[in-house]
Amino acid sequence: MSEKTKLIQPRTLKGFRDYLPAAMMPRERLIDAAKRVYRSYGFAPIDTPALEYAEVLTGKGSDETDRQMYRFFDHGNRDVGLRFDLTVPLARFAAQHVGTLGTPFKRYHIATVWRGENAQRGRYREFMQCDFDTIGAKSLVSDIETALVIHDLMRAIGFEGFQIRLNNRKVLSGVLEKLDLADKSTEVLRALDKLAKIGREKVAEEMIAAAGATAEQAEQVLKLAEVSGSNAEILKQLEPLVAGSEKGEEGLSQLRDLLDATGAAGVTDARLAIDVSIARGLDYYTGTIFETFLDDLPGIGSVCSGGRYDNLASLYTKEQLPGVGASLGLDRLLAAMEELGPVETVSTPAPVFIPYFDAKSLNTYLKLAAQLRAAGLGVELYPEPKKLGQQLKYADRRGFKVAVIAGDRELAEGKCQVKNLMAGEATDESLADGAAAVITRIEKILASS
């Protein structure tokens, strides 16, 4: 083989991955569940370009996201970057289109983002986020609704053992005001956000080094983060810590009101709990903040995070566009699901398989497949007339649930065999009346699976 025709080694970039059908099927089920929940609250879909002008993206998340951004000059010599999240593009989008959209505007956006960070368990450099946000509403009602959406979303996906951890940046800012650290709040909160990852001592060191805090000031911030107990107990302990700070007292009041409202909607303290250590490292959060952890796998980190950001769009418009929302970490959640137990390995979106083993009956098989699809069933017809055993092995590998089997003898008698591939049971059904009996039998099998 000449040098020119040498085969290229098929491989993926470090931190990136291919998704085979067996991985994409559960991924799409999660996306479908997210869409159903978002739409049930009135959120509408949007999309934005993967590439933005670099000035739109830089300085909007944190120094870390600026470093991780995939940034380059395009063919028109424009300084551009790949979006690192969906919230910053939303702020640009809202500022650009608010005149058409009106407010409040509720949107969801499910799309790929890119960060050049170190790949680790459940985290890749290319990943998908499933965001929902309300733009143009200052009311705490939107924060309350955000908590309810996260709660319903986790349950719709199939989790019962999870906890949404709640805090308010105003509480943290109020305490920092009292400690004379208000002008260093960004650096302090970035350090505090790493508490679970690097521990108390290193967080204190970072506060001293990056924010110029004294050892005593760092200690007071850490003591605040370590306040614990029931929601009611934490609220009580926070009262003297924020007393005298208007911003801190407002944040505490918002925490109390949010818990009262979500409790009235049926969310228990076990599912929604105050965690004063949560700071959210991104700079744009200004009020309520959320992180969601799985009871059985807390070490994988938050699988759904977000909060209120009242000032993000001010960089693009003079109109005030407050916002609040959250993002489901799809790939991290899938990694957690795989670690917690076997995820159903199905490589086909069609549950029904029709073997093609009587070469003379192709048109009959095509007609039968069309009748089943018209009834709302997903059907795959095997493309070649091979031995039935070979085709059923194919069906088993792909994860089909039902096979509709008909050879020349069955077709001559106007019937077929409907086989439950999960249970190994089969019944003969009539093909008369548009295959009504076949359809009924398949629907019963699928309903019980």
C-alpha positions in Angstrom: 0.0 0.0 0.0 1.5 3.4 -1.0 1.9 6.2 1.5 -0.9 8.1 -0.2 -3.4 5.3 0.3 -2.3 4.4 3.9 -5.3 3.8 6.1 -6.1 6.3 8.8 -6.4 4.9 12.2 -10.0 5.3 13.4 -9.8 7.0 16.8 -11.5 9.7 18.9 -9.9 12.7 20.5 -9.0 12.5 24.2 -12.0 13.6 26.3 -14.5 12.8 23.5 -16.5 9.7 22.8 -18.7 8.0 20.3 -22.2 6.9 21.3 -23.3 3.6 20.0 -27.0 2.8 19.7 -26.9 0.9 23.1 -25.6 4.1 24.7 -27.8 6.5 22.7 -31.1 4.8 23.5 -31.0 5.5 27.2 -29.6 8.9 26.5 -32.6 9.8 24.3 -35.0 8.4 26.9 -33.6 10.9 29.4 -33.9 13.7 26.9 -37.5 12.7 26.1 -38.3 12.7 29.9 -36.7 16.2 30.3 -38.7 17.5 27.4 -42.0 16.2 28.8 -41.3 17.8 32.2 -40.1 21.1 30.8 -43.1 21.4 28.5 -45.5 20.5 31.3 -44.4 23.7 33.0 -44.8 25.8 29.9 -41.1 26.0 28.8 -40.6 26.3 25.0 -37.7 25.0 23.0 -35.0 27.2 21.4 -31.6 26.6 19.8 -28.5 28.8 19.4 -25.3 28.5 17.4 -22.4 26.3 18.7 -20.0 29.2 17.9 -20.3 32.6 19.4 -18.1 35.7 19.2 -15.5 35.3 21.9 -16.5 38.6 23.5 -19.9 37.1 24.1 -18.5 34.2 26.1 -15.3 35.4 27.8 -15.6 36.7 31.4 -19.2 35.4 31.8 -18.5 32.2 33.7 -15.2 32.2 35.6 -11.5 32.3 34.9 -11.6 28.5 34.7 -14.3 28.4 32.0 -12.3 31.1 30.1 -9.2 28.8 30.2 -11.2 25.8 29.2 -13.0 27.5 26.2 -12.2 26.2 22.7 -11.3 29.5 21.1 -9.8 30.3 17.7 -9.9 32.6 14.7 -12.3 31.4 12.0 -11.8 31.8 8.2 -13.1 35.4 8.4 -10.4 36.1 11.0 -13.2 36.5 13.7 -12.3 35.7 17.3 -14.8 33.0 18.2 -15.4 30.3 20.7 -17.4 27.1 21.3 -20.1 27.7 23.9 -19.1 26.2 27.3 -22.6 26.2 28.7 -26.1 27.2 27.5 -26.8 30.0 30.0 -24.4 32.6 28.6 -25.7 32.1 25.0 -29.2 32.5 26.5 -28.3 35.9 27.9 -27.1 37.0 24.5 -30.2 35.4 22.8 -32.6 37.1 25.3 -31.0 40.5 24.9 -31.2 40.2 21.1 -34.8 38.8 20.8 -36.6 40.1 23.9 -38.6 42.6 21.8 -40.1 39.7 19.8 -40.4 37.2 22.7 -41.7 39.4 25.5 -41.3 38.6 29.1 -41.5 36.5 31.1 -39.9 34.1 28.6 -39.6 30.4 29.6 -37.3 28.3 27.5 -35.6 24.9 27.5 -32.5 24.1 25.4 -31.0 20.7 25.0 -27.7 20.9 23.2 -24.0 20.1 23.2 -21.3 22.3 24.9 -17.6 22.1 25.1 -15.0 22.6 27.8 -11.3 21.7 27.5 -11.0 20.2 31.0 -9.5 17.0 32.2 -11.7 14.1 31.4 -12.8 12.1 34.4 -15.6 9.8 35.6 -18.8 10.9 34.0 -17.2 14.1 32.5 -16.1 14.6 28.9 -14.9 17.6 27.0 -17.9 17.4 24.8 -21.2 16.9 26.6 -24.8 17.7 26.5 -26.8 20.0 28.8 -30.5 20.0 29.3 -31.3 23.6 30.5 -34.5 25.3 31.4 -34.8 29.0 32.4 -37.2 31.8 33.0 -36.1 35.2 31.8 -37.6 38.6 32.8 -39.2 37.5 36.1 -37.9 38.9 39.4 -40.5 37.0 41.5 -39.4 34.3 43.9 -42.2 32.2 42.2 -39.8 31.5 39.4 -37.2 30.2 41.9 -39.8 28.1 43.5 -40.9 26.7 40.2 -37.3 25.9 39.3 -37.0 23.7 42.4 -40.3 22.0 41.5 -39.1 21.3 38.0 -35.9 19.7 39.2 -37.9 17.6 41.7 -40.3 16.4 39.0 -37.5 15.9 36.5 -35.5 13.5 38.8 -38.7 11.5 39.5 -39.6 11.4 35.8 -36.2 9.9 35.0 -36.8 7.2 37.6 -34.9 8.4 40.7 -36.5 8.4 44.1 -33.3 8.6 46.2 -32.0 12.1 45.5 -31.7 15.5 47.3 -31.8 19.0 45.9 -29.4 21.1 48.0 -30.4 24.7 48.3 -28.6 28.0 49.2 -28.9 31.7 48.4 -25.9 33.8 47.3 -27.4 36.8 49.2 -26.9 34.9 52.5 -23.3 34.3 51.6 -22.8 37.9 50.4 -24.4 39.2 53.6 -22.0 37.3 55.8 -19.1 38.5 53.6 -20.3 42.1 54.0 -20.1 41.7 57.8 -16.6 40.2 57.5 -15.5 43.1 55.3 -14.9 40.7 52.4 -17.7 42.0 50.1 -15.2 43.3 47.5 -13.6 39.9 47.4 -16.8 37.9 47.3 -16.0 36.3 43.8 -12.7 34.9 45.0 -14.1 33.7 48.3 -17.1 32.0 46.8 -15.0 30.3 44.1 -12.8 28.9 46.9 -15.8 27.9 49.0 -17.3 26.1 46.0 -14.3 23.6 46.1 -15.0 22.6 49.7 -16.2 19.1 48.9 -13.4 18.6 46.4 -10.3 19.9 48.2 -11.3 20.1 51.9 -11.4 22.7 54.6 -7.7 23.4 54.9 -7.0 24.0 51.2 -10.1 26.2 50.9 -8.9 28.4 53.7 -5.5 28.6 52.1 -7.1 29.7 48.8 -9.2 32.3 50.5 -6.1 33.8 52.1 -4.0 33.6 48.9 -6.7 34.6 46.3 -9.0 36.9 48.3 -6.5 38.4 50.8 -8.7 37.1 53.6 -7.2 36.8 57.1 -7.1 33.4 58.8 -9.9 34.5 61.1 -12.0 35.7 58.2 -11.5 32.4 56.3 -12.4 30.5 59.5 -15.7 32.5 59.9 -16.7 31.8 56.2 -16.0 28.0 56.7 -18.0 28.0 60.0 -20.9 29.5 58.0 -20.5 26.7 55.4 -20.5 24.1 58.1 -23.9 25.1 59.6 -26.0 21.9 59.7 -29.2 20.4 60.9 -32.8 20.4 59.7 -34.0 23.2 57.4 -35.7 24.9 60.3 -32.6 24.6 62.5 -30.3 26.0 59.8 -32.6 28.9 59.2 -32.5 29.7 62.9 -28.7 29.4 63.1 -28.3 31.8 60.1 -30.4 34.6 61.6 -27.7 36.0 63.8 -25.0 35.5 61.1 -26.8 37.8 58.6 -28.4 40.2 61.1 -27.7 43.8 60.2 -27.0 43.0 56.5 -30.0 43.9 54.3 -28.8 41.6 51.5 -28.2 38.7 53.9 -31.6 39.1 55.6 -33.3 39.2 52.2 -31.6 36.0 51.2 -32.6 34.2 54.4 -36.2 35.3 53.9 -36.2 34.0 50.4 -34.9 30.6 51.6 -37.6 30.4 54.1 -40.4 31.4 51.6 -39.1 28.9 49.0 -39.1 26.0 51.5 -42.6 26.9 52.7 -43.9 27.1 49.1 -42.3 23.8 47.9 -43.5 22.1 51.0 -47.0 23.2 50.2 -46.5 21.6 46.7 -45.5 18.3 48.3 -41.7 18.4 48.3 -40.3 17.2 51.6 -37.3 18.4 53.5 -35.6 15.1 52.7 -35.8 16.0 49.0 -35.0 19.8 49.3 -32.5 20.7 52.0 -30.5 23.9 52.8 -26.7 23.4 52.3 -24.9 26.6 53.2 -21.6 25.3 51.7 -23.0 25.4 48.2 -21.7 28.5 46.5 -21.7 27.6 42.7 -18.4 28.7 41.2 -19.8 30.6 38.2 -19.7 34.3 38.7 -23.2 35.2 37.4 -25.3 33.7 40.2 -26.9 36.3 42.4 -29.6 34.6 44.5 -31.1 31.1 44.9 -28.7 28.3 43.9 -29.4 24.6 43.5 -27.3 21.4 43.3 -28.8 17.9 43.1 -27.1 14.7 44.4 -28.0 11.0 44.2 -28.4 9.3 47.6 -26.6 6.2 46.4 -23.8 7.9 44.5 -23.1 11.3 46.0 -19.4 11.1 44.9 -20.3 11.6 41.2 -21.2 15.2 42.0 -24.3 17.3 41.2 -26.4 16.0 38.4 -28.7 19.0 38.1 -27.5 22.5 39.1 -28.5 26.1 38.6 -29.8 29.2 40.2 -30.8 32.9 39.8 -28.7 35.3 37.8 -30.1 38.8 37.7 -27.3 40.7 36.0 -26.0 38.4 33.2 -27.8 40.0 30.3 -26.8 43.5 31.4 -23.6 43.1 29.3 -25.7 42.9 26.2 -28.7 45.3 26.8 -29.7 48.2 29.1 -33.0 46.4 29.7 -33.1 44.5 32.9 -33.5 40.8 32.2 -33.3 38.8 35.4 -33.2 35.0 35.1 -33.4 31.8 37.0 -33.0 28.2 35.8 -31.1 24.9 36.0 -29.3 22.4 33.9 -29.5 18.6 33.9 -26.0 17.0 33.5 -27.1 14.3 31.0 -23.8 12.5 30.6 -22.9 12.6 34.2 -26.4 11.2 35.1 -26.0 8.4 32.6 -22.6 7.5 34.0 -24.3 7.3 37.4 -27.1 5.2 36.2 -24.6 2.7 34.6 -22.7 2.6 37.9 -25.7 2.0 40.0 -27.1 -0.9 38.0 -27.5 -2.4 34.6 -29.1 0.0 32.1 -31.4 -1.8 29.6 -29.2 -2.6 26.6 -31.5 -1.9 23.6 -29.9 -1.0 20.2 -33.2 -0.4 18.4 -35.9 2.2 18.9 -38.4 -0.2 17.2 -39.8 -2.9 19.6 -41.3 -5.1 16.9 -39.3 -7.3 14.5 -40.6 -9.0 11.4 -38.3 -11.8 10.0 -38.1 -12.1 6.2 -37.6 -15.7 5.4 -40.1 -16.4 2.7 -38.6 -14.7 -0.4 -41.9 -14.8 -2.3 -43.8 -12.9 0.4 -41.9 -9.6 0.6 -44.9 -7.5 -0.4 -47.0 -9.2 2.3 -44.4 -8.5 5.0 -44.2 -4.8 3.8 -48.0 -4.5 4.0 -48.0 -6.1 7.6 -45.2 -3.7 8.7 -47.2 -0.7 7.3 -50.3 -1.9 9.2 -48.4 -2.1 12.5 -46.8 1.3 12.0 -50.1 2.9 11.2 -51.2 1.6 14.7 -48.3 3.5 16.2 -45.9 0.6 16.6 -42.2 0.8 15.7 -41.3 -2.0 13.3 -38.2 -3.3 11.6 -38.3 -5.7 8.7 -35.1 -7.8 8.2 -33.7 -6.9 4.7 -32.7 -10.4 3.5 -34.5 -13.8 3.3 -32.3 -15.8 5.7 -32.9 -18.7 8.0 -35.3 -17.8 10.8 -32.7 -18.8 13.5 -30.2 -16.3 12.2 -32.7 -13.5 12.1 -33.9 -14.2 15.6 -30.3 -14.1 16.9 -30.1 -10.6 15.3 -33.3 -9.6 17.0 -32.0 -10.8 20.4 -28.7 -8.8 20.0 -30.6 -5.7 19.1 -33.1 -6.0 22.0 -36.4 -6.3 20.1 -39.3 -7.2 22.4 -41.7 -8.9 19.9 -41.3 -10.9 16.7 -44.1 -11.3 14.2 -43.3 -14.5 12.3 -45.0 -15.7 9.2 -43.8 -18.3 6.7 -45.6 -19.5 3.6 -47.8 -21.9 5.5 -48.9 -19.3 8.1 -49.6 -16.7 5.3 -51.6 -19.2 3.3 -53.8 -19.7 6.4 -54.1 -15.9 6.9 -52.3 -15.9 10.3 -48.9 -15.3 11.9 -47.1 -16.1 15.1 -46.6 -13.3 17.6 -43.6 -14.1 19.8 -42.8 -12.4 23.1 -39.0 -12.4 22.8 -38.5 -11.5 26.5 -40.6 -14.4 27.8 -40.1 -16.8 24.9 -43.9 -17.4 24.5 -45.7 -17.3 21.2 -49.4 -17.3 20.1 -51.0 -17.6 16.7 -53.0 -14.5 15.6 -55.2 -13.7 12.6 -54.1 -11.3 10.0 -57.7 -10.4 9.1 -59.2 -6.9 9.7 -56.0 -5.0 9.1 -54.0 -7.3 11.5 -56.2 -6.1 14.4 -55.6 -9.2 16.6 -51.8 -9.0 16.0 -51.8 -5.3 17.0 -53.8 -6.0 20.2 -51.5 -8.9 21.2 -48.3 -6.8 20.6 -49.7 -3.9 22.6 -50.4 -6.3 25.5 -46.9 -7.6 25.5 -45.3 -4.1 25.3 -47.6 -2.9 28.1 -46.4 -5.6 30.4 -42.7 -5.2 29.6 
